[in-house]
Structure formats: structure tokens, C-alpha cells
Amino acid sequence: MMNIQMLVPKQTIEHKNLFKKFRTLAPFSDGVIEFVSAFSSKILVDQALKKYPELIALGFWMRKSSIRHYKEIFESKNEGRIKLARGTVFHIAPSNVDTIFIYSLFISLLMGNANIVRISQHSGKQTELLITVLNELLGESQFAHLQNYIQLVSFDHDSEILTKLSASCDARVIWGGDETIALITRVPIPPKAIDIKFANKYSFTLLNGKSIAVLTNDERNILAKKFVNDSYSFGQMACSSPRAVIWIESNAIVRKQFWEAVERQIDRFDHNLHDVDFINKLVFEYGLAIEKDIKICATGSNKLSVLWTDLNTVFDLDAHCGSGLFLESKITSLHELSSLLTKDFQTVSYYGIEKEQLIDWISSGLNGIDRLVPVGQALDFYPVWDGFDLSEFLTREVTVL
Amino acid sequence: MKSIEDIFQLDSPYLLTKDQKKKMLDPYLHDLDNLHYEKCISYRKIVDAIPGGRNKQSDLYLPVRLFKNFDLRSISSDQILKTLTSSGTTSQQVSKIYIDKITAINQTKALVKIMQHYIGKNRLPMLIIDHPNVIKDRTLFSARGAGIRGLWTFGRNHTYALDNEMNVDDDAIDAFIEKFKHQKSIIFGFTFMIWKYFIQELEKQGRTIDLCNSIVFHSGGWKKLQDDAVDNETFKSKVKQLTEVSHVHNFYGMVEQVGTIYVECEKGYLHAPIFSDVKILDPATMKERPHKQSGVIAVESILPVSYPGHRLLTEDLGTVMGEDDCECGKKGKYFLIHGRLKKAEIRGCSDTYAVE
């Protein structure tokens, strides 16, 4: 007896559809675009969801206009090529960046795939809300035909269901880090299927001190607010949350001004930090002080922890515990970072540096870094993630001569 | 470092009032700040890293978890007399506390002072609510074994109440009662052991025993009992009902500060002895919380010479209920503990499937 719970579609009691093959849809089919934008509207008008900025961001991301935009990008990228959906995509969602599974699901759905999403048993309130919205929409007659394309399930992680779903998918999307990937990939997928793996990654912020020094108080507060949003959402534990801050052209005064502005914004942010988080940070800070050369900067409270150190230590982020802790260092040229940036790095959020300058730098050759975005957009989802263009990986190309 | 011998000469560890105690402890703690700064490189690195450095040393409380991750000691390896370890039953890593001769003597003397306050100067017959193997199997039951070894010297005619299969050993108990019925005796065990394997067993068997001259000491936390909704009151009244014992003392202590235990008075509060003090901190600011507000327990002790354990931040929650004015008459702070801090939630996108 398999211990499996169907979450979407709601009215399904049996789960035999999980193992059926369904005909794929065309990429960006009208029915799917309608569904995604209906989902967006529902989220954006729901008063109960207003207090979740991540859900609002999600709602904006899937507005009809943005979907059309992605469609145009997809079409221009693939001009003259024939792209079809892969088939059945099995998504393994992370537990606490609640919105990730929707992005993963909807991009795949927009490509025309049938989808099965394994929801973590540790999911939070937002996942629950999203599931409710999905079920409401799929209950409407105009979207009933999509029921087979959006199936959400929950099951024990050692369950044989994982084996069965893996054996019947055409692509498996694994979110959740190195250990999860190691566990899941032990379970085979068919020889013709592909795995898309989102491993542990770290992110940091690049700040130009000169640009920040000339900001008015209001402007600095706005920057600080964006930085706090990037880093204090999800307890600073998302792959894209900045954990280190690298300064270029800075001095002690501008750094102090910046962190003070950050502290003011933290107090206005629903950071959800608990006693144990503060103690975890102390353990990390003192441990690092024993092992490396650091200075713990004076801050107003433990809600913000800043550790000043050199470039050899600033990316010691393995044991980083989140909860508002930043390693901080300075450079005089971006090229000083180049040799330090391994495959472990995902997002650089930046302020005060020209895009062209960044392009010049990364074009000189880097092993890591998947995206560079202005401060405030670190957590924004984009169909190209961790260097994978999902629209590419979740489709297949047919050659006709 | 001046000798703390004069503190051991005090008649009771609960005599000094707030100001007297501060005046007495502060110079020792200050000496220990200096001593550990000089002798323990890891501790020195932490002090040098914190804002304010040595000027703020007296505000520095080392999280007890650091003793799991690092070897923190202020003595050379040839001075190590013994290494204490925390229970390693669930987590892989154990705390390692390095003890030299002076620290060991300090710990023993302090514990003697504290225990004498409750049991007097003579060794008493001791009934241990555990099984005889518990002190032999060091790997499995180090915390329980260490607790029993710690109190062993206050007893004589040591008798184990459980057999090796954890059943109540009726013959052993009957013999103990028969022999020591009219004398003062000690019953010692871990809180959940006493509850689960002794009290609940007696109740199941419908049996009562008469140990009315005994004093119960128990420790080890309430977590397993809270799951059965058993609080201190229930515990005491059941003990009284089934064994006739009315003197029941819970105590709070930790392997990182052996010797300074916090024993519950007849009013139900844990008391800080003269060798140590408790502070309730708000971890968000590391500022002390006012009395009657709960927070994380920090402990100061003048005993640890061999390791930088004189100012520690625990992961236990507690509330100081007052100072110098407990109805039991003891001076110093009295407090309650509310168990461990809740573990951090799993957040972010790393390894969610793996940890489920």
C-alpha cells in the first residue's frame, strides 16, 4: 500500500492518473496562458494573500503581460526551430521556499508538459494557500481539461512512489540542495529522460561605496529596504539570499551608514527570527573567529550580524546559518574576485556598478555565478535559473528537413 | 588568580545577598577573564573579534554548543585530569570539557557545599533509580552515569532500584527499606527514569512503599515527561503518594559547569549558589531581562580554571523569579526553567528532502 496523498486535483481520490501518459500541449498554448493569468489575477486580488510579498511577486510574475513577454522571448530564441514539450515532468519541490514549486510547475506547463509535483511534507502556509487556489481554478469548467497536467502529491520520502514516478517521467526537476540531489538521483529515471538539478548555491551583494555615499537618506533607506527584502526573506536561506557583501570604493563611514540604514529597515521587516537563530549566529561567529581572522562589527542588535574579514574568508559560507548574518570585505577591482568564484555561486546583487562593467568582468572568464541583478531583485524568479534555461530543458527540438 | 578557598569556608552557599555576592564574585570572574584570555587561544581569538574586545569581555558568554565544535581549554594536555563529555545519544557531536586538578577540586568542594545544605555532613544510604550497568557503559549513558558518579560520594550502601532489564528490583528495594527505614536516606535518579521506571511501575503494580525519611534528588530535564503532561507538581504528589517521600528536589546543572548545581527549594524554585549566578538574556540584544520575564539562561561560575566556561550561554529557557527574597530563606537568585529552546525551522531551499 502506497502512502500517497493527492493534493491537486482535489476531487481525485485515486492516483492512477499519476502513471498515465498524456498528450503534450503546444508551448504557450492559449488554454495554459489563460490558466496562468487567471491564477495570477486570483492571487493579486485575494486580500488574504496581501501579507505575503513572495506571493504578490509570484502573482506579478505570471500576469498575462509578463507571460506574453516570455512567449516572445521563447519564440524569437527558437525562430525557425520546432520545439515540443518533453512529456511528463516530475518536480520535487523544496519545503520552505514555498513559491518555487509554482514557478517550476508553470514554466513546465507553459512549455506544454504534463506535471507531477511532489510537495514537501514540511511545507508552509503559503503552499497550502497556493494549493487551494490551484484547486479552485481546476474546478472551473474552462480549466477542467488541465487537471491531468497539474497533479500535486505528497508522500513519505522513502516511499516506493518516488521510484514509480521517477521511472515514468521524461524529465525530473530536483530542487533542494546537494543531499537531496544525492538521494533522489539514486532512484533511476528512464534512459531517455533527463534530470535538472538545483544544487546548493550561495549569493552575495556587490556595493559601490562611492555611489552609496552620495545618496540622500531617503534613497539610502530605499536601497536598504531592498537589501533587507533580498536577504531577510526566507531567513536568508534561499540560494539567492546574499550572505556576503563585497565593497568596492568604500570607506568605514559609508559602510556604517549603510548598515545603520539596514538595521532601521530590519525593524520594519517581518523577519521571523527566533532566540535559537540568534544563538546559531553566535555559534557561527565565534567559531569563525577561532578559525579565521575576522572582526565582529558593532551593530544595534543581533538581528544584524556583520563580520569584517579578508577575501580568503569572506566566502566561507558552507556553515552559514542565515538569519541576517553577513561576511563583509572590500576589493579595489572586480577581477580580485574572479579566482574565488566557483560553481557554488549563484546570484550577485549589485548597486552602483554599471551593467557594462559587470559584463566586461564576467566575459573575462568566471567559473561561477549564474545571474547578476540589481539589489532588490535577488529573489525574483526567471525562467533561466542556476544557468539553466528551463524553457530549453523542458522542451525537445524536432528537426524537419 | 586568588584562591577561592575563602568562599568554600562560608557556612552555606546561600548566605550572601545581591551586593555581597557581586562584590565577592566579580573579582574572581574578572581574574578568570584574564586567565582564559592568556591561556586559551581560541577564547582569546573570540575576545579579540568581538566589538570592544577585552573591554567588553565581561559581556561575552560562550554558547555551550561551541564546546561541541571546538576543543576549548586553558591548560596544556599534560594537565588534563579528565575529560567530561555530554550525553551523545541523539546528536553525533558531544561537548568535551577538559578538567585539571584545581578545577576538579573546585567542582567537588562546591558540590559538597551545596549538597550538605540539603542532606547534612554525613553520607546517607543511597537508592539509585537506575540499573547497575549505567555507570559501566560510558558510551551509552554518559550523562546519567556522570550524574550518578557525581552524587555517589554523598551516599553509602548504594543500591540500584532497577535490574539490568529496567524492571523494578523488588528484592533490592525491600532490603533497602528494611535496613534503612528509620534513617535519613537519599533517592537519586534522572527525572524521567524515576517517573517511567519507578513511579509508573509502582502505580501499575498497585504497590506503595514507605521511604518517608528519604530525600529525592532528580535531574535531567522535563522534556520526556512533558509529553505525558507531567509537571513538577504532579511528579511530587505522585512520589509522595507512592513512596511517602515529601522532600523532593529537582536540580539543574550541565556538564559545562559541573559542581554548581541549582537545587530546587521547598517552595519549588531553583537556587543559584554562591559559586555561580544565573542571568536571563534576550538573545536578540544579549541584554539582561528583568526578573519574571523569560529568556535564555546564561550562567557564570568561578569554578572553571581549566576551560573558558566561566560565562556561558545555555540553550535553555528560564525565568528569574526574584533575588534574596525567596520564602525558603535562601539568599541569591531563584528561578524556574522551561526547557530547551525550540529548534530552528527548516528554511530556505537547501536539502529539504534529505532532512525529512
Contacts between the chains, C-beta under 8 A, distances in Angstrom:
chain1	res1	chain2	res2	distance
A	92	B	353	6.3
A	94	B	348	7.8
A	94	B	349	4.3
A	94	B	350	7.9
A	94	B	352	4.7
A	94	B	353	8.0
A	95	B	346	5.9
A	95	B	352	3.6
A	95	B	353	7.9
A	95	B	356	7.5
A	96	B	345	7.4
A	96	B	346	5.9
A	96	B	347	4.7
A	96	B	348	6.2
A	96	B	349	7.5
A	96	B	352	6.7
A	97	B	348	6.5
A	97	B	349	4.7
A	100	B	349	6.5
A	120	B	352	5.2
A	120	B	353	7.0
A	120	B	356	6.8
A	121	B	356	6.1
A	122	B	346	5.9
A	122	B	352	6.5
A	122	B	356	6.3
A	157	B	353	5.7
A	157	B	356	4.9
A	175	B	349	6.1
A	176	B	349	6.2
A	176	B	350	7.0
A	176	B	351	5.9
A	176	B	352	4.7
A	176	B	353	5.0
A	176	B	354	7.3
A	177	B	349	6.7
A	177	B	350	3.8
A	177	B	351	3.7
A	177	B	352	7.2
A	177	B	354	6.9
A	178	B	350	7.9
A	178	B	351	6.8
A	179	B	351	4.4
A	179	B	353	7.9
A	179	B	354	3.5
A	179	B	355	7.6
A	180	B	351	5.2
A	180	B	352	6.4
A	180	B	353	3.9
A	180	B	354	4.7
A	182	B	354	7.6
A	183	B	353	6.2
A	183	B	354	5.5
A	184	B	353	6.6
A	198	B	349	7.3
A	200	B	350	5.4
A	200	B	351	7.5
A	234	B	347	5.6
A	234	B	348	5.3
A	234	B	349	7.8
A	235	B	345	7.7
A	235	B	347	4.1
A	235	B	348	6.4
A	236	B	348	7.6
A	237	B	347	4.5
A	237	B	348	2.3
A	237	B	349	7.3
A	237	B	350	6.6
A	238	B	348	5.2
A	238	B	349	5.6
A	239	B	348	7.6
A	239	B	349	5.4
A	239	B	350	7.5
A	241	B	348	7.3
A	273	B	284	7.4
A	274	B	341	8.0
A	274	B	342	6.9
A	274	B	344	7.1
A	275	B	283	4.7
A	275	B	284	7.7
A	275	B	295	7.7
A	275	B	296	5.7
A	275	B	317	7.7
A	275	B	341	5.4
A	275	B	342	8.0
A	276	B	315	7.3
A	276	B	341	4.6
A	276	B	342	6.1
A	276	B	343	6.4
A	276	B	344	5.0
A	277	B	344	5.9
A	278	B	283	3.7
A	278	B	284	5.7
A	279	B	63	5.6
A	279	B	65	7.5
A	279	B	283	5.6
A	279	B	296	7.1
A	279	B	313	6.8
A	279	B	315	6.2
A	279	B	341	7.0
A	280	B	344	6.2
A	282	B	63	5.1
A	282	B	283	7.7
A	282	B	313	7.0
A	283	B	63	4.9
A	283	B	65	4.9
A	283	B	66	6.2
A	283	B	69	7.3
A	285	B	49	7.5
A	286	B	46	4.8
A	286	B	49	7.7
A	286	B	62	6.8
A	286	B	63	6.9
A	286	B	66	5.8
A	287	B	66	6.6
A	287	B	69	5.6
A	287	B	70	6.9
A	289	B	45	5.2
A	289	B	46	4.8
A	289	B	48	7.7
A	289	B	49	3.7
A	289	B	50	7.8
A	290	B	42	4.4
A	290	B	45	5.2
A	290	B	46	6.4
A	290	B	70	5.8
A	294	B	49	5.5
A	295	B	49	5.8
A	296	B	49	5.1
A	296	B	50	5.3
A	296	B	51	6.0
A	297	B	51	6.6
A	298	B	51	3.6
A	298	B	52	7.4
A	301	B	284	5.4
A	301	B	285	4.9
A	302	B	283	6.4
A	302	B	284	5.3
A	302	B	285	6.6
A	302	B	286	6.7
A	303	B	284	6.1
A	321	B	344	8.0
A	322	B	347	6.8
A	322	B	348	6.5
